[in-house]
Amino acid sequence: MEADDEVVDGLFKCIEKLSENDDIVDKIHSQLGTYKRAGGRFDIPPTMRARTKMAPAEWWKMYGGHTPQLQIIAIKVLSLTCNSSGCERNWSTFEHIHSKKRSKLEHQKLQDLVFIKYNQALNLRMSLILLF
């Protein structure tokens, strides 16, 4: 990981963004060193074996308690779900607006129309959810 500057920069930006203040960032950086050196509980054989047998977020919940700030960040990041459904809905909306008839729309105008249409659909969906 240390050999890839882009990954390390991304890690530090993520820590900065998900942390509440500079003191917590400093503690996380210190705790990250403990994790990398396999210090504390991280060097216990059952802990090391569990890394390959458990879901990462669960592993951090169980074994990361002695690095509490790093544990919180790790669980936040590892609990994120990745999908493209939001993008796909936006592209679908874009396809409805950007037809052959409207292919000469200015870029900003097209973006504005997609924004409005998507938010109208989202508003309608939320209204229906609140009814039930």
N, C-alpha and C positions, 0 to 999 in steps of 0.2 A: 504494500500500500504506500509506503513512504517513497517509493521510486516514482510514483505517478503524481506529479504536481497538481494535475487537475482534480484528482480524487482527494488529495490532502486539502487543497483550497476549498473544495466543496464541503468537506467535513467541517472545516473551521467556520465557513459561512453558515452552515446548518446549525452548529453550536451557538454561534452568535445570534442567529435569528430566533432560535427556540428558547434562549435563556432570558431570564428576567432582568439581569443586571451584570455588570462587569465582574463583580465578586464571584458570582456563580460561574461565569465563563472561566475565570482563573481556576476555580476548584475543579471544573470539568477537565481542563487541560492537565492538571495535576493527576486527577484520577485516570485519565486516558493513559498516562505514563505507567501507572500501576497495572492497568489492563494489558498494555503492550509487553511489559516485563513479566507478565503472568505472576504478579505479586499477590499477596493476601490470599483470599480463597480461590483465586483464579488458577493457582498451581496445584490444587488438591486433585488427585486422580479421578474421583467420581465427578467432580465439576468439569474436568476436561473431557471425560467420556460423554457426559450429558450434552455437550455442545453439538454432537452429531446425532443425538437421539431425540432432542426436544425442539419445539418451535423456538426460534430465536427470542421472541418477546417473552415467552414463558421462561426460557433459560435465564434471561436478565431478571425477571421477577423473583426467581428462586435463588440465584447465585450472585446477583449484583448488589446486594444490600450494603456491603462495606464501601461502595462507591456510589452513594445515593444520588448525587447530581447527574453523574454519567448514566446511572440506571434509568433515571427519568427520561433523559434525552434518547437513550437507546430504545426504550419502550415506545416513546412517541414516534420515532422514525420507523421502527420495525412494525408498528401497528397500522401504519398507513396502508390503505388499499390502493392499488393501481388499476385503473381501467380507462378506457377511452370513450365511455358512453356519452359523457358531456360533449366531447369534441364531435362525436358522430351525430348527435342531435343538432349541434350547431351547423355542421356541414349539410345536413338534411335541410335545415332552414335556409341556408345559403343557396342550395340547389333550387328550392322553390322560388326564391326571389330572383336569382340570376338566370333567367331564361333567355331564349333567343331574342324575344321581344325587348328585353331590358339589358342586353349585353353591353350597351353603351353608357351605362350608369357610371358616374365617377366613383372612384374607390371609396372615398369617405362616405358618400351617400349610400353606397351599397352596405358598408359596415353599419351605418346608422339604422338602415332598414332591417338588417339581420338582428341587430341588438333589440330593436323594438319588437319584432315578431317573436323572437325567442323569449323575451321577458313577458309578453302577453300570454304565451302558451304556459310559461312557468306560473304566472299569476292565476290563470285559469285552473291549472292543476292544484295549486295550493288552496284555492277557493273550494274545489270539489273535496279535497281532503278534509277541510274544516267542516264541511257539511255532514260528513259521516263521522 
